[in-house]
Amino acid sequence: NKKRKPMTDHTVKVSIDDDIASIILDRAEVRNALNRDTMVQLRDAALAVSDKDQVRAVIIRAEGTDFSVGADLKEVSVMESGGSLLRARRDAELGQKLLTAIREIHQPTICAVQGIATGGGACIAAACDFRIATTDARLGLGEVKVGMNLMWNAVPLFVELVGLSRAKQLIMSGDLYGADRLESWGLIDDICAGDDLQAVAQGWARHYADLPPVAVQMIKRSVNQYALALSESIMHMDQDQWILAARSEDFKECISAFVEKRSAKTTG
């Protein structure tokens, strides 16, 4: 008998249906922007479902028209402007801890993406094992457009998924790319109509849930460890890069322009 156990906790919901867990972003009213509370809840949800023996696959999805427009820039600006360098560095580590928690979920993970997934939203998708997108989905990394580096230790994920040159295009341009193009690059694994997204994600989850779990989870861990071994030793500095970028005049100008809905005038 299938048992459904919904647990709602503010902006992240967890639902376990038989042996498939769903982690659901639920801030549709702000296009699932990632504030600190949501990131903590998402990290904790990832750790919780990973520890459940009965769960054989995990879907990460979002309510509303967009998967996630990324970090709440107003909160980012406040976080940077107040407190010590030490506090800023501690706060900057949360994104990396979130992606690590998602990447290290024992079970196979499927991210279901609709609408826009940018910045931290795209990073969450990249940290999953597989990505399903709707035909109208667009993904990008817009940090550069507000004077920020890509952090959260996310650079190696994109390099491994799409290769060196295409990773540079994604990260350095800040542009949004359509699902068709990203499927040809290897970032998207499957594309479907918007109404079919949940069913297709469930189908992927069921396929992996039905395989021998010990073998599947050992293979996942080995592949990830091999692909990302170098990143563990060299990606400790991106929080410091962010602190440097966030204390620049260009960052302040870009944030002000974003809030005031105007073009930024950067000087370097």
N, C-alpha and C positions, 0 to 999 in steps of 0.2 A: 504494500500500500504506500502510495506517495503521501508524504507529509510536507505541508507548506508552513514555514516558520518565518513570518515577517517580523522584522525588528526595525523600528524607525527611530533614528537618533539625529534630530535636527536636519542637516543638509545632506547626509549620506544615509541611504537605506541598504540593508542587507536582507536578502531573501534566499532561503535554501529550499529547493524543490527536489526532493529525493536526493540524488547525488550531484546536482548541479547548483552552484551558488551564484547569485547575481549581486554585484555591488553597484549601486545606482546613485549617481550624482543627482541631487534634487534641489537645485537653485535656479530653476527655469526662469524665474522672474528677472534674474540678472545674467541670463545666458550661461549659467553654471560657472561664473567667475570664481576663481579659487582664492578665497581669503584664508587666513591662517587656521581658523576653526575647521573649515572644510577639509583642508589638507591634513590636519591632525586626525579628523574622523576617518578620512580615506586611508591614511596609513594604518590606523588601528583596525579598520575593517579588513584590510589586506592581511595583516598579521593574524587576525582572528580566524578567517576562513582557511588560511594556509595550515592552521593547526588542527583542522577538523579531518579526522581520518575518513569519515564517510563521504566527504566531498571529493569528487573525481575530476571536476572541471569548473572553471570560474569565468563568468562573463562580467565585464565592466562596461556599463552603459550609462546613459544620461537621459533625464526627462527633458521635454521641451524641443524646440526647433534646432538648437545647437548643442553639440557635445560639450564644448567648453571654450570660452574666449580667453582662457589663461588667467594669469595672476591678476588680482585686483590692484591696478596701478596706483590708485589713491592710497591704498593700504601700504604698498611698497614704498611710496614716497614718504609717508609718515614714519614707517619703520626705519628708514635710512636717516631721517633728519633728527631723530631723537636718540639720546643715549650714547654710550661709549662705543668705540671700535670693537671692543670685546663682545658687547651685547649684539652689535650688528652682525658680527661673524657667527654667533650662536644662532641668531634668527635666520641667517642665510643658509644654514645647514638643513633646514626642515625639508626643502624640496628634494635634496639628495636622499634624505632618509625616506621620504615618500616613494621615490622611484625605486630605491633599493628594496623596500618592502613589497612593492608590486612585482619587481623582477624576480624576487626570491620566493614568491608564492610557489609552493611545492607543485601544485596542480597546473595543468595547461591552462593558459589564460587567453581569452578572446575579447578584444575590444570592439564594441559596436559603435560606429561613428556616424552621426548625422549632422548636416549643416556645417558649421565652422568648428574646427579644432585647431587652435593656435596657441603658441607659447607653451605654457604648462599643460594645456589640454593635449597638444600634439605629443608632448613628452610622455604623458601617461599612456597614450596609445603605443608609442615606441617601446615602452617598457614591458608591454604585453607580448605574448608569444605570437599571436595572430591578430590581424586587423581586418574587420569587415566594414565597408563604407557604403553609404547610399550614393546613387548616381550623381546627386547634386552636392556631395560633401566636398569640402575644401580644407586642406591642412597647410599650416605654415608655421614659421618661427619668426615672430615679429619683433623680437627683443631689440635687434639692431636699430629699428626705426625709432626707438625711444632711448637710444644711447646706451643700451645694456649688452653685455655678453650673454651667450647662452650658457646657463649654469645648470644646477641640479645634477652635475656629472652626466649630462645627456648627450654631449658631443659624440662619445664613442658609440652610443646606440644608433645614431643616424649614420655614422660612417660605416658601421657594420651592415646596416640595412640597405643603403643605397650606393655605397662607394664614395670615394674621396671627392671627386669633382661634383657629384650631385649633392653630397652633403654640404659642400661649400655653397652651392646655389641656394639650398634651403636656408642655411644659417646666415649667410652674408647678405642675401637679398631682402629678407623679411617678407617676401611675397607669399601669397596663398596659391597653392597648386591643386588642380582638380583631381578627382579620384582616378580617372582614366590614366592620366599621366603618372600618377604615383603608383598605380598598379604595374605599369610598364617598368618603373624604377625598382620595384620590389618592396615598397613600403606598405602597399595595400595588397591583401591576399585574396579578397573577393569583393565584388560590387553587386549591389542589388537595389531594387526599388525601395523607396522609403517605407512603404507599408509592409515590406517583407523583412526588414532589418532584424527584428527580434527573432523571427522564425529561422532565418538563416544563421544567426549567431547561435541559437539553440541547437541547430543541426550540427554545426562545427563542434560545439561543446559535447553533444551526445556522442559524436564519432570518437572523440578522445576519451570520454568517460567510460566507454564500453571496452577500451583496451586495458591490458593488465597494468594496474596503477603503479606497481613498484618499478617495472621496466620503463614505463613512460616517464615517471618522475626522475629516475636516474639519468635517462637520456637527456631530458631537459636541463638538468643541473650540469651535466658534462659539456653539452654544447655551449651553454652560457659561460661556464668557467673558461673554456678554451677561447671563445670569441672575445671575451672581455677581460682576459687576464692582465693585459698591459694597462688597461684603464684603471685598475685597482691601485697601481703604483704611481700613476702620474696625474690623476685628475683630482688631487686634493686641493688644488689651488684656485678652482673657479670661484669659490666664495670670495677669495681675496681679490680676484679680478673684478667681481661685481662691486665690492666695496670701493675699489679705485674708480670704476666707471660711475658709480652712483654718487660720488662726491665731485664729479666734474660739472662744469658749467653747462655742457651740452645735455647732460642728463636732466638737470633742473629745467632747462629750456624745453626739452622734449616732453617732460611730464606736464609742464604748464601748458604747452601747446595742445596736448592731448585733452586736458581738462577743459580748456577754452575752445576746443574744436577749431583749431587753426593750424597752419603749416609752421613747423619748427624752423628756426634759423640757427643752424649749428656752425661752430667756428673751429672745433678741434682743440 
